Amino acid sequence: MFRSLAAAALTATLAAALAFSPVAATPAQAQDNSNQQLARILAGAATVAIIGLAINREKQRERNAAAVPVHDWRRPVPPVYQQPRYRLPRHDKPRYEHHDRHDWRDRDQRTVPASCLRTIYNRHGAQTLFGARCISRSMRHPNRLPQQCAQTLRSDRGWVTGFEPGCLQRYGWRRG
């Protein structure tokens, strides 16, 4: 807005200076007094000086405006650092510690809970198994047990699925 206003003022001043300055000498003007000619010359010089000062001030304003950073309100303000908020502890953490993915191959990790050992009575006598349902509830990765050791037996209560202890021992599993 200031630039267009300054340009309009300069244009008006320049037009006034050209209107009042002597453009060409005519015979009627030759008879004028020398005082009037001197006054016109001084007025033209003053007009040129005023125009030069206005141009100099405009250039100085542009230099000063470039030196001071002005925030452009169309752009968002950069974010201000905020202290992290306290978060409540989460209750969906895993029950077991995370181990290296090959830790389950260690001999210490290959344990079957002793509380899952069941004695099944059927027509062949008493047989011991690790109950599949108990193992799936109490072990972290029950699918790592060898499926060759899985057995399904018929008892007086129905069909029971489990793992044979001797077979698990041959595959490196132990009772814990």
C-alpha positions as CSV (number, residue, x, y, z in Angstrom):
1,M,0.0,0.0,0.0
2,F,2.8,2.4,0.8
3,R,4.6,1.8,-2.5
4,S,1.5,2.6,-4.6
5,L,0.8,5.8,-2.5
6,A,4.5,6.9,-2.9
7,A,4.3,6.3,-6.6
8,A,1.1,8.3,-6.9
9,A,2.7,11.2,-5.0
10,L,5.8,11.1,-7.2
11,T,3.7,11.1,-10.3
12,A,1.7,14.1,-9.1
13,T,4.8,16.1,-8.1
14,L,6.5,15.3,-11.5
15,A,3.4,16.5,-13.4
16,A,3.2,19.7,-11.4
17,A,6.9,20.4,-12.0
18,L,6.5,19.9,-15.8
19,A,3.4,22.1,-15.9
20,F,5.1,25.0,-14.1
21,S,8.6,24.8,-15.8
22,P,9.3,26.8,-19.0
23,V,9.2,24.4,-21.9
24,A,9.8,26.7,-24.8
25,A,10.3,30.4,-25.0
26,T,7.6,32.3,-26.9
27,P,7.8,35.9,-28.0
28,A,5.3,36.9,-25.4
29,Q,7.3,35.4,-22.6
30,A,10.5,37.0,-23.8
31,Q,9.2,40.4,-22.5
32,D,8.6,39.1,-19.0
33,N,10.7,40.3,-16.2
34,S,13.8,38.4,-15.3
35,N,12.4,38.1,-11.8
36,Q,9.6,35.9,-13.0
37,Q,12.0,33.7,-15.0
38,L,14.3,33.4,-11.9
39,A,11.3,32.4,-9.8
40,R,10.2,29.7,-12.2
41,I,13.7,28.3,-12.4
42,L,14.0,28.2,-8.6
43,A,10.5,26.5,-8.4
44,G,11.6,23.8,-11.0
45,A,14.9,23.2,-9.1
46,A,12.9,22.9,-5.8
47,T,10.5,20.4,-7.4
48,V,13.4,18.3,-8.7
49,A,15.0,18.4,-5.2
50,I,11.8,17.3,-3.6
51,I,11.4,14.4,-6.1
52,G,15.0,13.3,-5.4
53,L,14.4,13.3,-1.6
54,A,11.2,11.3,-2.0
55,I,13.0,8.7,-4.1
56,N,15.9,8.6,-1.6
57,R,13.5,8.1,1.3
58,E,11.7,5.2,-0.5
59,K,15.0,3.4,-1.2
60,Q,16.0,3.9,2.5
61,R,12.7,2.4,3.6
62,E,13.2,-0.6,1.4
63,R,16.7,-1.2,2.8
64,N,15.4,-0.9,6.4
65,A,12.4,-3.2,5.7
66,A,14.8,-5.9,4.3
67,A,16.9,-5.7,7.4
68,V,14.0,-6.3,9.8
69,P,12.4,-9.8,9.4
70,V,8.6,-9.4,9.1
71,H,6.5,-12.5,9.9
72,D,4.2,-13.4,7.0
73,W,0.9,-14.3,8.8
74,R,-0.2,-16.5,5.9
75,R,2.4,-19.0,6.9
76,P,2.0,-20.9,10.2
77,V,4.2,-20.0,13.1
78,P,7.0,-22.6,13.7
79,P,6.1,-24.9,16.6
80,V,7.3,-24.1,20.1
81,Y,8.9,-26.8,22.2
82,Q,6.6,-28.4,24.7
83,Q,7.6,-30.7,27.5
84,P,6.4,-34.3,26.9
85,R,3.3,-35.2,28.7
86,Y,3.2,-37.9,31.3
87,R,1.6,-41.0,30.0
88,L,-0.2,-43.5,32.2
89,P,1.3,-47.0,32.3
90,R,-0.3,-49.4,29.8
91,H,-1.7,-52.6,31.0
92,D,-1.5,-54.5,27.7
93,K,2.2,-55.3,28.0
94,P,3.1,-58.9,27.4
95,R,3.3,-61.2,30.4
96,Y,6.8,-62.5,29.5
97,E,10.0,-60.7,28.8
98,H,11.0,-60.4,25.2
99,H,13.9,-62.8,24.5
100,D,16.1,-63.1,21.5
101,R,14.2,-65.0,18.8
102,H,16.6,-68.0,19.1
103,D,16.4,-68.2,22.9
104,W,13.6,-70.8,22.7
105,R,16.2,-73.2,21.3
106,D,18.2,-73.2,24.4
107,R,17.8,-76.2,26.7
108,D,16.7,-74.1,29.6
109,Q,13.8,-72.7,27.5
110,R,12.6,-76.2,26.4
111,T,10.6,-76.9,29.5
112,V,7.0,-78.2,29.8
113,P,5.1,-77.2,33.0
114,A,5.0,-80.1,35.4
115,S,1.5,-79.1,36.5
116,C,0.2,-80.2,33.1
117,L,1.2,-83.8,33.6
118,R,-2.0,-86.0,33.7
119,T,-2.6,-89.6,34.3
120,I,-5.2,-91.1,32.0
121,Y,-7.0,-94.4,32.9
122,N,-8.3,-96.5,30.1
123,R,-8.6,-100.2,29.2
124,H,-4.8,-100.4,28.6
125,G,-4.1,-99.2,32.1
126,A,-2.7,-95.9,33.4
127,Q,-0.9,-93.7,30.9
128,T,0.8,-90.3,31.6
129,L,0.4,-87.3,29.2
130,F,1.0,-83.6,29.3
131,G,-2.5,-82.2,28.7
132,A,-2.7,-80.2,25.4
133,R,-5.3,-77.8,26.8
134,C,-3.2,-77.1,29.9
135,I,0.0,-76.6,27.8
136,S,-1.8,-74.2,25.5
137,R,-2.9,-72.1,28.5
138,S,0.4,-72.1,30.4
139,M,3.1,-72.1,27.7
140,R,4.0,-69.1,25.7
141,H,4.5,-71.0,22.4
142,P,2.8,-74.3,22.6
143,N,3.1,-74.8,18.8
144,R,6.8,-75.3,19.2
145,L,6.3,-78.7,20.7
146,P,7.0,-81.6,18.3
147,Q,3.7,-82.8,16.7
148,Q,5.2,-86.3,16.5
149,C,4.7,-86.6,20.3
150,A,1.0,-85.6,20.2
151,Q,-1.5,-88.4,21.1
152,T,-5.2,-88.7,21.4
153,L,-6.4,-91.3,23.9
154,R,-9.8,-92.5,24.9
155,S,-10.5,-92.5,28.6
156,D,-13.5,-93.1,30.7
157,R,-14.3,-89.3,30.4
158,G,-14.0,-89.1,26.6
159,W,-11.2,-88.3,24.2
160,V,-8.0,-86.7,25.7
161,T,-5.3,-85.0,23.6
162,G,-1.8,-84.6,25.0
163,F,1.9,-85.1,24.5
164,E,3.9,-88.2,25.6
165,P,6.6,-87.4,28.2
166,G,9.2,-89.9,26.8
167,C,8.8,-88.6,23.3
168,L,9.2,-85.0,24.4
169,Q,12.4,-86.0,26.3
170,R,13.8,-87.5,23.1
171,Y,13.3,-84.2,21.3
172,G,15.1,-82.3,24.0
173,W,12.1,-81.1,26.2
174,R,12.1,-81.5,29.9
175,R,9.6,-81.3,32.7
176,G,9.8,-78.0,34.6
